[in-house]
Amino acid sequence: MPKPTEGASGTGGEAFPKSRRLRARHEFLRAKARGRKVHTEHLIALALPSATGERRLGITVSGKVGNSVERNLVKRRLREIFRRRSDALPEAIDLVLIAKSGAPVIDQAALLSEFLEIGRRLSQQGGAGSRRSAR
């Protein structure tokens, strides 16, 4: 039986606590209105300085991306990448990742590559300032 501090899967230190998630609608809308936008082939990233001082993630995968199985697969992959590689992002950032329609058909390695590209571009642009970048 897992310890109370571990998740149901027994992952222990790889949990994704509520404090690291964007959950409220107003947080997503704030990122959309004032966030720095970065496009890759299968993702759109909206980044803002975090009010909490830590890196937080929000994920949006619409019905246009695929059926529920495909949408949930994309969300699981993006959460896993964020858990393991959030150090590639600037400090104290709220990041909203929006999946584009081709996201379910690419593999984990390709999503990781796009995530790292987002992190690199945000770091080059000076973090998650309020200006939007050009495509």
N, CA, C and O atoms as a GROMACS GRO file, in nm:
protein
  540
    1MET      N    1   0.084  -0.119   0.000
    1MET     CA    2   0.000   0.000   0.000
    1MET      C    3   0.088   0.124   0.000
    1MET      O    4   0.183   0.130   0.079
    2PRO      N    5   0.062   0.225  -0.086
    2PRO     CA    6   0.146   0.345  -0.089
    2PRO      C    7   0.134   0.426   0.038
    2PRO      O    8   0.031   0.426   0.105
    3LYS      N    9   0.242   0.493   0.070
    3LYS     CA   10   0.241   0.583   0.186
    3LYS      C   11   0.148   0.700   0.157
    3LYS      O   12   0.125   0.732   0.041
    4PRO      N   13   0.094   0.765   0.261
    4PRO     CA   14   0.001   0.877   0.239
    4PRO      C   15   0.063   0.991   0.158
    4PRO      O   16  -0.010   1.063   0.090
    5THR      N   17   0.195   1.009   0.164
    5THR     CA   18   0.258   1.118   0.090
    5THR      C   19   0.280   1.084  -0.056
    5THR      O   20   0.307   1.172  -0.137
    6GLU      N   21   0.268   0.955  -0.090
    6GLU     CA   22   0.287   0.915  -0.228
    6GLU      C   23   0.154   0.918  -0.302
    6GLU      O   24   0.048   0.911  -0.240
    7GLY      N   25   0.162   0.927  -0.433
    7GLY     CA   26   0.041   0.921  -0.514
    7GLY      C   27  -0.009   0.778  -0.520
    7GLY      O   28   0.056   0.687  -0.469
    8ALA      N   29  -0.122   0.757  -0.581
    8ALA     CA   30  -0.180   0.624  -0.593
    8ALA      C   31  -0.087   0.530  -0.669
    8ALA      O   32  -0.088   0.409  -0.646
    9SER      N   33  -0.007   0.585  -0.759
    9SER     CA   34   0.085   0.502  -0.835
    9SER      C   35   0.216   0.481  -0.762
    9SER      O   36   0.303   0.408  -0.811
   10GLY      N   37   0.233   0.544  -0.644
   10GLY     CA   38   0.356   0.527  -0.568
   10GLY      C   39   0.472   0.605  -0.624
   10GLY      O   40   0.587   0.568  -0.599
   11THR      N   41   0.447   0.712  -0.698
   11THR     CA   42   0.555   0.788  -0.761
   11THR      C   43   0.632   0.875  -0.664
   11THR      O   44   0.743   0.917  -0.695
   12GLY      N   45   0.577   0.904  -0.548
   12GLY     CA   46   0.648   0.981  -0.448
   12GLY      C   47   0.680   1.121  -0.493
   12GLY      O   48   0.590   1.205  -0.500
   13GLY      N   49   0.807   1.149  -0.525
   13GLY     CA   50   0.854   1.283  -0.557
   13GLY      C   51   0.812   1.336  -0.692
   13GLY      O   52   0.845   1.450  -0.725
   14GLU      N   53   0.742   1.259  -0.771
   14GLU     CA   54   0.703   1.306  -0.904
   14GLU      C   55   0.558   1.350  -0.910
   14GLU      O   56   0.498   1.352  -1.017
   15ALA      N   57   0.502   1.386  -0.796
   15ALA     CA   58   0.363   1.432  -0.794
   15ALA      C   59   0.351   1.566  -0.865
   15ALA      O   60   0.450   1.636  -0.887
   16PHE      N   61   0.230   1.600  -0.901
   16PHE     CA   62   0.202   1.728  -0.967
   16PHE      C   63   0.101   1.801  -0.880
   16PHE      O   64  -0.019   1.800  -0.909
   17PRO      N   65   0.149   1.866  -0.772
   17PRO     CA   66   0.058   1.925  -0.673
   17PRO      C   67  -0.022   2.042  -0.730
   17PRO      O   68   0.016   2.102  -0.830
   18LYS      N   69  -0.132   2.074  -0.664
   18LYS     CA   70  -0.220   2.183  -0.707
   18LYS      C   71  -0.146   2.316  -0.711
   18LYS      O   72  -0.179   2.402  -0.792
   19SER      N   73  -0.047   2.333  -0.625
   19SER     CA   74   0.028   2.459  -0.623
   19SER      C   75   0.109   2.481  -0.750
   19SER      O   76   0.150   2.594  -0.776
   20ARG      N   77   0.132   2.378  -0.831
   20ARG     CA   78   0.208   2.390  -0.956
   20ARG      C   79   0.118   2.395  -1.078
   20ARG      O   80   0.166   2.391  -1.192
   21ARG      N   81  -0.014   2.404  -1.056
   21ARG     CA   82  -0.109   2.404  -1.167
   21ARG      C   83  -0.184   2.536  -1.177
   21ARG      O   84  -0.211   2.601  -1.076
   22LEU      N   85  -0.216   2.574  -1.299
   22LEU     CA   86  -0.312   2.682  -1.320
   22LEU      C   87  -0.447   2.613  -1.327
   22LEU      O   88  -0.467   2.523  -1.409
   23ARG      N   89  -0.540   2.654  -1.242
   23ARG     CA   90  -0.668   2.583  -1.235
   23ARG      C   91  -0.787   2.672  -1.261
   23ARG      O   92  -0.888   2.626  -1.314
   24ALA      N   93  -0.778   2.797  -1.225
   24ALA     CA   94  -0.893   2.886  -1.237
   24ALA      C   95  -0.900   2.949  -1.376
   24ALA      O   96  -0.797   2.979  -1.438
   25ARG      N   97  -1.020   2.968  -1.423
   25ARG     CA   98  -1.041   3.026  -1.556
   25ARG      C   99  -0.973   3.162  -1.570
   25ARG      O  100  -0.916   3.192  -1.675
   26HIS      N  101  -0.980   3.244  -1.465
   26HIS     CA  102  -0.921   3.378  -1.474
   26HIS      C  103  -0.769   3.371  -1.493
   26HIS      O  104  -0.711   3.463  -1.550
   27GLU      N  105  -0.704   3.265  -1.446
   27GLU     CA  106  -0.560   3.251  -1.468
   27GLU      C  107  -0.530   3.224  -1.616
   27GLU      O  108  -0.433   3.278  -1.670
   28PHE      N  109  -0.611   3.144  -1.679
   28PHE     CA  110  -0.594   3.116  -1.822
   28PHE      C  111  -0.625   3.242  -1.905
   28PHE      O  112  -0.553   3.272  -2.000
   29LEU      N  113  -0.730   3.313  -1.868
   29LEU     CA  114  -0.767   3.436  -1.940
   29LEU      C  115  -0.660   3.544  -1.924
   29LEU      O  116  -0.633   3.618  -2.018
   30ARG      N  117  -0.601   3.552  -1.806
   30ARG     CA  118  -0.494   3.649  -1.782
   30ARG      C  119  -0.374   3.618  -1.872
   30ARG      O  120  -0.313   3.709  -1.929
   31ALA      N  121  -0.340   3.491  -1.883
   31ALA     CA  122  -0.229   3.451  -1.970
   31ALA      C  123  -0.260   3.483  -2.116
   31ALA      O  124  -0.172   3.526  -2.190
   32LYS      N  125  -0.384   3.460  -2.156
   32LYS     CA  126  -0.422   3.490  -2.294
   32LYS      C  127  -0.416   3.639  -2.323
   32LYS      O  128  -0.371   3.680  -2.430
   33ALA      N  129  -0.460   3.720  -2.228
   33ALA     CA  130  -0.466   3.865  -2.250
   33ALA      C  131  -0.328   3.931  -2.243
   33ALA      O  132  -0.299   4.021  -2.321
   34ARG      N  133  -0.245   3.888  -2.149
   34ARG     CA  134  -0.120   3.959  -2.125
   34ARG      C  135   0.007   3.876  -2.144
   34ARG      O  136   0.117   3.928  -2.128
   35GLY      N  137  -0.009   3.749  -2.178
   35GLY     CA  138   0.107   3.661  -2.186
   35GLY      C  139   0.188   3.677  -2.312
   35GLY      O  140   0.138   3.725  -2.414
   36ARG      N  141   0.312   3.635  -2.303
   36ARG     CA  142   0.400   3.628  -2.419
   36ARG      C  143   0.367   3.500  -2.494
   36ARG      O  144   0.360   3.393  -2.433
   37LYS      N  145   0.348   3.510  -2.623
   37LYS     CA  146   0.304   3.396  -2.704
   37LYS      C  147   0.421   3.340  -2.784
   37LYS      O  148   0.496   3.413  -2.848
   38VAL      N  149   0.434   3.207  -2.778
   38VAL     CA  150   0.536   3.136  -2.856
   38VAL      C  151   0.467   3.021  -2.928
   38VAL      O  152   0.395   2.942  -2.866
   39HIS      N  153   0.490   3.012  -3.059
   39HIS     CA  154   0.431   2.905  -3.141
   39HIS      C  155   0.537   2.802  -3.174
   39HIS      O  156   0.652   2.836  -3.202
   40THR      N  157   0.499   2.675  -3.172
   40THR     CA  158   0.577   2.568  -3.232
   40THR      C  159   0.482   2.494  -3.326
   40THR      O  160   0.367   2.535  -3.343
   41GLU      N  161   0.527   2.387  -3.385
   41GLU     CA  162   0.443   2.317  -3.481
   41GLU      C  163   0.315   2.260  -3.420
   41GLU      O  164   0.210   2.264  -3.483
   42HIS      N  165   0.324   2.207  -3.297
   42HIS     CA  166   0.209   2.141  -3.236
   42HIS      C  167   0.160   2.207  -3.107
   42HIS      O  168   0.063   2.159  -3.048
   43LEU      N  169   0.225   2.315  -3.064
   43LEU     CA  170   0.188   2.380  -2.938
   43LEU      C  171   0.189   2.531  -2.952
   43LEU      O  172   0.264   2.588  -3.032
   44ILE      N  173   0.105   2.595  -2.873
   44ILE     CA  174   0.110   2.739  -2.852
   44ILE      C  175   0.134   2.757  -2.702
   44ILE      O  176   0.066   2.696  -2.620
   45ALA      N  177   0.230   2.841  -2.668
   45ALA     CA  178   0.260   2.867  -2.527
   45ALA      C  179   0.230   3.012  -2.496
   45ALA      O  180   0.266   3.102  -2.572
   46LEU      N  181   0.165   3.034  -2.383
   46LEU     CA  182   0.138   3.168  -2.331
   46LEU      C  183   0.208   3.176  -2.196
   46LEU      O  184   0.181   3.094  -2.108
   47ALA      N  185   0.297   3.272  -2.178
   47ALA     CA  186   0.376   3.278  -2.056
   47ALA      C  187   0.366   3.415  -1.990
   47ALA      O  188   0.370   3.519  -2.056
   48LEU      N  189   0.353   3.411  -1.858
   48LEU     CA  190   0.346   3.531  -1.775
   48LEU      C  191   0.433   3.513  -1.651
   48LEU      O  192   0.456   3.399  -1.609
   49PRO      N  193   0.482   3.621  -1.592
   49PRO     CA  194   0.548   3.606  -1.462
   49PRO      C  195   0.447   3.552  -1.360
   49PRO      O  196   0.331   3.594  -1.358
   50SER      N  197   0.491   3.460  -1.278
   50SER     CA  198   0.403   3.396  -1.181
   50SER      C  199   0.385   3.482  -1.057
   50SER      O  200   0.482   3.539  -1.006
   51ALA      N  201   0.263   3.491  -1.009
   51ALA     CA  202   0.234   3.565  -0.887
   51ALA      C  203   0.280   3.488  -0.764
   51ALA      O  204   0.302   3.547  -0.659
   52THR      N  205   0.296   3.355  -0.778
   52THR     CA  206   0.334   3.271  -0.664
   52THR      C  207   0.484   3.255  -0.650
   52THR      O  208   0.531   3.208  -0.546
   53GLY      N  209   0.561   3.292  -0.751
   53GLY     CA  210   0.706   3.278  -0.745
   53GLY      C  211   0.757   3.142  -0.787
   53GLY      O  212   0.877   3.116  -0.775
   54GLU      N  213   0.671   3.054  -0.837
   54GLU     CA  214   0.717   2.924  -0.885
   54GLU      C  215   0.664   2.898  -1.025
   54GLU      O  216   0.576   2.970  -1.074
   55ARG      N  217   0.718   2.796  -1.089
   55ARG     CA  218   0.671   2.760  -1.222
   55ARG      C  219   0.539   2.685  -1.209
   55ARG      O  220   0.527   2.590  -1.132
   56ARG      N  221   0.437   2.731  -1.287
   56ARG     CA  222   0.307   2.665  -1.286
   56ARG      C  223   0.264   2.638  -1.429
   56ARG      O  224   0.302   2.710  -1.521
   57LEU      N  225   0.184   2.534  -1.447
   57LEU     CA  226   0.142   2.490  -1.579
   57LEU      C  227  -0.009   2.481  -1.589
   57LEU      O  228  -0.076   2.435  -1.496
   58GLY      N  229  -0.062   2.526  -1.702
   58GLY     CA  230  -0.201   2.505  -1.740
   58GLY      C  231  -0.202   2.446  -1.879
   58GLY      O  232  -0.122   2.485  -1.964
   59ILE      N  233  -0.291   2.353  -1.905
   59ILE     CA  234  -0.298   2.287  -2.035
   59ILE      C  235  -0.438   2.300  -2.091
   59ILE      O  236  -0.537   2.280  -2.020
   60THR      N  237  -0.446   2.334  -2.220
   60THR     CA  238  -0.573   2.341  -2.290
   60THR      C  239  -0.564   2.252  -2.414
   60THR      O  240  -0.476   2.269  -2.498
   61VAL      N  241  -0.656   2.157  -2.423
   61VAL     CA  242  -0.663   2.069  -2.539
   61VAL      C  243  -0.810   2.064  -2.580
   61VAL      O  244  -0.891   1.999  -2.513
   62SER      N  245  -0.844   2.130  -2.689
   62SER     CA  246  -0.984   2.140  -2.730
   62SER      C  247  -1.029   2.015  -2.803
   62SER      O  248  -0.949   1.929  -2.838
   63GLY      N  249  -1.158   2.007  -2.825
   63GLY     CA  250  -1.216   1.895  -2.898
   63GLY      C  251  -1.169   1.887  -3.042
   63GLY      O  252  -1.181   1.782  -3.104
   64LYS      N  253  -1.117   1.996  -3.096
   64LYS     CA  254  -1.065   1.996  -3.233
   64LYS      C  255  -0.940   1.910  -3.245
   64LYS      O  256  -0.905   1.866  -3.355
   65VAL      N  257  -0.873   1.887  -3.133
   65VAL     CA  258  -0.747   1.811  -3.133
   65VAL      C  259  -0.774   1.662  -3.154
   65VAL      O  260  -0.695   1.593  -3.219
   66GLY      N  261  -0.884   1.612  -3.101
   66GLY     CA  262  -0.914   1.470  -3.118
   66GLY      C  263  -1.020   1.426  -3.019
   66GLY      O  264  -1.082   1.508  -2.951
   67ASN      N  265  -1.040   1.296  -3.012
   67ASN     CA  266  -1.138   1.244  -2.917
   67ASN      C  267  -1.081   1.248  -2.775
   67ASN      O  268  -0.967   1.289  -2.755
   68SER      N  269  -1.159   1.206  -2.678
   68SER     CA  270  -1.116   1.220  -2.538
   68SER      C  271  -0.990   1.140  -2.508
   68SER      O  272  -0.907   1.183  -2.427
   69VAL      N  273  -0.975   1.025  -2.570
   69VAL     CA  274  -0.855   0.944  -2.547
   69VAL      C  275  -0.731   1.020  -2.595
   69VAL      O  276  -0.630   1.025  -2.525
   70GLU      N  277  -0.740   1.078  -2.714
   70GLU     CA  278  -0.627   1.152  -2.770
   70GLU      C  279  -0.598   1.278  -2.689
   70GLU      O  280  -0.482   1.311  -2.664
   71ARG      N  281  -0.702   1.350  -2.648
   71ARG     CA  282  -0.683   1.472  -2.569
   71ARG      C  283  -0.617   1.440  -2.435
   71ARG      O  284  -0.525   1.510  -2.392
   72ASN      N  285  -0.664   1.336  -2.369
   72ASN     CA  286  -0.606   1.299  -2.241
   72ASN      C  287  -0.462   1.250  -2.255
   72ASN      O  288  -0.380   1.274  -2.167
   73LEU      N  289  -0.431   1.183  -2.364
   73LEU     CA  290  -0.294   1.140  -2.389
   73LEU      C  291  -0.201   1.261  -2.401
   73LEU      O  292  -0.092   1.262  -2.342
   74VAL      N  293  -0.244   1.361  -2.476
   74VAL     CA  294  -0.164   1.482  -2.492
   74VAL      C  295  -0.143   1.550  -2.356
   74VAL      O  296  -0.032   1.592  -2.324
   75LYS      N  297  -0.249   1.560  -2.276
   75LYS     CA  298  -0.237   1.624  -2.144
   75LYS      C  299  -0.142   1.547  -2.054
   75LYS      O  300  -0.059   1.607  -1.985
   76ARG      N  301  -0.153   1.415  -2.052
   76ARG     CA  302  -0.062   1.334  -1.969
   76ARG      C  303   0.082   1.353  -2.012
   76ARG      O  304   0.170   1.367  -1.927
   77ARG      N  305   0.106   1.353  -2.141
   77ARG     CA  306   0.244   1.370  -2.192
   77ARG      C  307   0.298   1.507  -2.154
   77ARG      O  308   0.413   1.518  -2.110
   78LEU      N  309   0.218   1.612  -2.170
   78LEU     CA  310   0.266   1.747  -2.137
   78LEU      C  311   0.290   1.764  -1.988
   78LEU      O  312   0.387   1.829  -1.948
   79ARG      N  313   0.204   1.707  -1.904
   79ARG     CA  314   0.228   1.714  -1.759
   79ARG      C  315   0.357   1.643  -1.721
   79ARG      O  316   0.434   1.693  -1.639
   80GLU      N  317   0.381   1.527  -1.780
   80GLU     CA  318   0.502   1.450  -1.752
   80GLU      C  319   0.627   1.528  -1.794
   80GLU      O  320   0.725   1.534  -1.720
   81ILE      N  321   0.622   1.588  -1.911
   81ILE     CA  322   0.735   1.668  -1.957
   81ILE      C  323   0.759   1.785  -1.863
   81ILE      O  324   0.873   1.814  -1.828
   82PHE      N  325   0.652   1.853  -1.823
   82PHE     CA  326   0.667   1.966  -1.731
   82PHE      C  327   0.726   1.922  -1.598
   82PHE      O  328   0.814   1.989  -1.543
   83ARG      N  329   0.678   1.810  -1.544
   83ARG     CA  330   0.730   1.759  -1.417
   83ARG      C  331   0.880   1.733  -1.423
   83ARG      O  332   0.953   1.766  -1.330
   84ARG      N  333   0.924   1.674  -1.533
   84ARG     CA  334   1.064   1.633  -1.543
   84ARG      C  335   1.156   1.743  -1.596
   84ARG      O  336   1.275   1.743  -1.565
   85ARG      N  337   1.104   1.835  -1.676
   85ARG     CA  338   1.192   1.930  -1.744
   85ARG      C  339   1.154   2.076  -1.724
   85ARG      O  340   1.191   2.160  -1.805
   86SER      N  341   1.081   2.109  -1.618
   86SER     CA  342   1.041   2.248  -1.596
   86SER      C  343   1.162   2.338  -1.572
   86SER      O  344   1.151   2.460  -1.583
   87ASP      N  345   1.277   2.279  -1.539
   87ASP     CA  346   1.398   2.358  -1.522
   87ASP      C  347   1.442   2.425  -1.652
   87ASP      O  348   1.526   2.515  -1.649
   88ALA      N  349   1.389   2.383  -1.767
   88ALA     CA  350   1.421   2.444  -1.896
   88ALA      C  351   1.348   2.578  -1.914
   88ALA      O  352   1.377   2.652  -2.008
   89LEU      N  353   1.254   2.607  -1.826
   89LEU     CA  354   1.177   2.731  -1.835
   89LEU      C  355   1.238   2.838  -1.745
   89LEU      O  356   1.311   2.807  -1.651
   90PRO      N  357   1.208   2.965  -1.774
   90PRO     CA  358   1.252   3.071  -1.683
   90PRO      C  359   1.189   3.052  -1.544
   90PRO      O  360   1.085   2.988  -1.530
   91GLU      N  361   1.254   3.107  -1.443
   91GLU     CA  362   1.203   3.099  -1.306
   91GLU      C  363   1.070   3.174  -1.295
   91GLU      O  364   1.044   3.266  -1.372
   92ALA      N  365   0.988   3.134  -1.200
   92ALA     CA  366   0.864   3.204  -1.163
   92ALA      C  367   0.779   3.240  -1.284
   92ALA      O  368   0.757   3.357  -1.314
   93ILE      N  369   0.732   3.137  -1.352
   93ILE     CA  370   0.654   3.157  -1.474
   93ILE      C  371   0.523   3.080  -1.467
   93ILE      O  372   0.518   2.968  -1.418
   94ASP      N  373   0.417   3.142  -1.516
   94ASP     CA  374   0.290   3.073  -1.539
   94ASP      C  375   0.285   3.043  -1.688
   94ASP      O  376   0.291   3.134  -1.770
   95LEU      N  377   0.275   2.915  -1.722
   95LEU     CA  378   0.279   2.873  -1.862
   95LEU      C  379   0.151   2.800  -1.897
   95LEU      O  380   0.113   2.703  -1.831
   96VAL      N  381   0.084   2.848  -2.001
   96VAL     CA  382  -0.033   2.780  -2.055
   96VAL      C  383   0.009   2.719  -2.188
   96VAL      O  384   0.056   2.789  -2.277
   97LEU      N  385  -0.008   2.587  -2.199
   97LEU     CA  386   0.022   2.518  -2.324
   97LEU      C  387  -0.110   2.482  -2.391
   97LEU      O  388  -0.197   2.421  -2.330
   98ILE      N  389  -0.123   2.522  -2.517
   98ILE     CA  390  -0.242   2.493  -2.596
   98ILE      C  391  -0.200   2.398  -2.708
   98ILE      O  392  -0.114   2.431  -2.790
   99ALA      N  393  -0.261   2.280  -2.710
   99ALA     CA  394  -0.226   2.181  -2.812
   99ALA      C  395  -0.294   2.215  -2.944
   99ALA      O  396  -0.412   2.252  -2.948
  100LYS      N  397  -0.219   2.201  -3.052
  100LYS     CA  398  -0.275   2.216  -3.186
  100LYS      C  399  -0.322   2.080  -3.235
  100LYS      O  400  -0.298   1.978  -3.171
  101SER      N  401  -0.389   2.079  -3.348
  101SER     CA  402  -0.456   1.957  -3.395
  101SER      C  403  -0.364   1.838  -3.421
  101SER      O  404  -0.411   1.725  -3.412
  102GLY      N  405  -0.238   1.857  -3.452
  102GLY     CA  406  -0.150   1.743  -3.480
  102GLY      C  407  -0.085   1.683  -3.357
  102GLY      O  408  -0.011   1.585  -3.369
  103ALA      N  409  -0.109   1.739  -3.240
  103ALA     CA  410  -0.039   1.696  -3.119
  103ALA      C  411  -0.056   1.549  -3.083
  103ALA      O  412   0.041   1.488  -3.039
  104PRO      N  413  -0.174   1.487  -3.099
  104PRO     CA  414  -0.186   1.346  -3.059
  104PRO      C  415  -0.103   1.249  -3.143
  104PRO      O  416  -0.070   1.140  -3.096
  105VAL      N  417  -0.069   1.286  -3.265
  105VAL     CA  418   0.000   1.190  -3.352
  105VAL      C  419   0.151   1.193  -3.336
  105VAL      O  420   0.219   1.103  -3.386
  106ILE      N  421   0.206   1.292  -3.267
  106ILE     CA  422   0.351   1.294  -3.248
  106ILE      C  423   0.384   1.222  -3.118
  106ILE      O  424   0.300   1.210  -3.029
  107ASP      N  425   0.508   1.176  -3.107
  107ASP     CA  426   0.547   1.100  -2.988
  107ASP      C  427   0.599   1.191  -2.877
  107ASP      O  428   0.611   1.312  -2.893
  108GLN      N  429   0.628   1.130  -2.764
  108GLN     CA  430   0.674   1.201  -2.645
  108GLN      C  431   0.803   1.279  -2.673
  108GLN      O  432   0.819   1.392  -2.626
  109ALA      N  433   0.894   1.220  -2.748
  109ALA     CA  434   1.022   1.286  -2.778
  109ALA      C  435   1.000   1.414  -2.859
  109ALA      O  436   1.068   1.514  -2.834
  110ALA      N  437   0.908   1.412  -2.953
  110ALA     CA  438   0.880   1.531  -3.033
  110ALA      C  439   0.815   1.640  -2.948
  110ALA      O  440   0.847   1.758  -2.963
  111LEU      N  441   0.724   1.600  -2.858
  111LEU     CA  442   0.664   1.699  -2.767
  111LEU      C  443   0.770   1.758  -2.675
  111LEU      O  444   0.769   1.878  -2.647
  112LEU      N  445   0.861   1.674  -2.626
  112LEU     CA  446   0.970   1.722  -2.541
  112LEU      C  447   1.055   1.823  -2.617
  112LEU      O  448   1.091   1.927  -2.562
  113SER      N  449   1.086   1.793  -2.741
  113SER     CA  450   1.166   1.884  -2.822
  113SER      C  451   1.097   2.020  -2.837
  113SER      O  452   1.162   2.124  -2.828
  114GLU      N  453   0.967   2.019  -2.860
  114GLU     CA  454   0.893   2.145  -2.874
  114GLU      C  455   0.886   2.219  -2.740
  114GLU      O  456   0.896   2.342  -2.738
  115PHE      N  457   0.871   2.146  -2.630
  115PHE     CA  458   0.870   2.209  -2.497
  115PHE      C  459   1.004   2.277  -2.470
  115PHE      O  460   1.009   2.390  -2.420
  116LEU      N  461   1.114   2.208  -2.501
  116LEU     CA  462   1.247   2.267  -2.480
  116LEU      C  463   1.269   2.388  -2.568
  116LEU      O  464   1.334   2.485  -2.527
  117GLU      N  465   1.214   2.384  -2.690
  117GLU     CA  466   1.222   2.500  -2.780
  117GLU      C  467   1.146   2.619  -2.720
  117GLU      O  468   1.194   2.732  -2.726
  118ILE      N  469   1.030   2.593  -2.662
  118ILE     CA  470   0.953   2.699  -2.596
  118ILE      C  471   1.034   2.758  -2.482
  118ILE      O  472   1.044   2.880  -2.469
  119GLY      N  473   1.093   2.672  -2.399
  119GLY     CA  474   1.176   2.720  -2.289
  119GLY      C  475   1.293   2.803  -2.336
  119GLY      O  476   1.325   2.906  -2.277
  120ARG      N  477   1.358   2.758  -2.444
  120ARG     CA  478   1.473   2.832  -2.499
  120ARG      C  479   1.430   2.970  -2.549
  120ARG      O  480   1.497   3.070  -2.523
  121ARG      N  481   1.319   2.974  -2.622
  121ARG     CA  482   1.273   3.102  -2.677
  121ARG      C  483   1.226   3.198  -2.568
  121ARG      O  484   1.250   3.318  -2.578
  122LEU      N  485   1.160   3.146  -2.465
  122LEU     CA  486   1.118   3.232  -2.355
  122LEU      C  487   1.238   3.286  -2.279
  122LEU      O  488   1.238   3.402  -2.236
  123SER      N  489   1.340   3.203  -2.262
  123SER     CA  490   1.461   3.247  -2.191
  123SER      C  491   1.535   3.354  -2.272
  123SER      O  492   1.587   3.451  -2.216
  124GLN      N  493   1.540   3.337  -2.404
  124GLN     CA  494   1.605   3.435  -2.490
  124GLN      C  495   1.533   3.569  -2.489
  124GLN      O  496   1.595   3.674  -2.499
  125GLN      N  497   1.402   3.564  -2.477
  125GLN     CA  498   1.320   3.686  -2.481
  125GLN      C  499   1.314   3.754  -2.347
  125GLN      O  500   1.242   3.853  -2.330
  126GLY      N  501   1.390   3.703  -2.250
  126GLY     CA  502   1.391   3.768  -2.120
  126GLY      C  503   1.278   3.722  -2.030
  126GLY      O  504   1.226   3.802  -1.951
  127GLY      N  505   1.240   3.596  -2.039
  127GLY     CA  506   1.138   3.542  -1.949
  127GLY      C  507   1.000   3.556  -2.003
  127GLY      O  508   0.977   3.542  -2.124
  128ALA      N  509   0.906   3.583  -1.914
  128ALA     CA  510   0.765   3.582  -1.950
  128ALA      C  511   0.707   3.721  -1.940
  128ALA      O  512   0.600   3.740  -1.881
  129GLY      N  513   0.775   3.819  -1.994
  129GLY     CA  514   0.726   3.956  -1.986
  129GLY      C  515   0.591   3.974  -2.049
  129GLY      O  516   0.534   3.880  -2.105
  130SER      N  517   0.538   4.093  -2.040
  130SER     CA  518   0.401   4.116  -2.085
  130SER      C  519   0.390   4.143  -2.234
  130SER      O  520   0.279   4.147  -2.287
  131ARG      N  521   0.503   4.161  -2.305
  131ARG     CA  522   0.493   4.182  -2.449
  131ARG      C  523   0.471   4.052  -2.521
  131ARG      O  524   0.521   3.947  -2.479
  132ARG      N  525   0.398   4.058  -2.628
  132ARG     CA  526   0.379   3.939  -2.710
  132ARG      C  527   0.487   3.937  -2.819
  132ARG      O  528   0.524   4.041  -2.873
  133SER      N  529   0.536   3.818  -2.849
  133SER     CA  530   0.636   3.806  -2.953
  133SER      C  531   0.571   3.777  -3.086
  133SER      O  532   0.458   3.727  -3.092
  134ALA      N  533   0.640   3.808  -3.191
  134ALA     CA  534   0.590   3.776  -3.324
  134ALA      C  535   0.612   3.629  -3.351
  134ALA      O  536   0.699   3.566  -3.291
  135ARG      N  537   0.533   3.574  -3.441
  135ARG     CA  538   0.548   3.433  -3.479
  135ARG      C  539   0.678   3.416  -3.539
  135ARG      O  540   0.713   3.305  -3.579
   0.00000   0.00000   0.00000
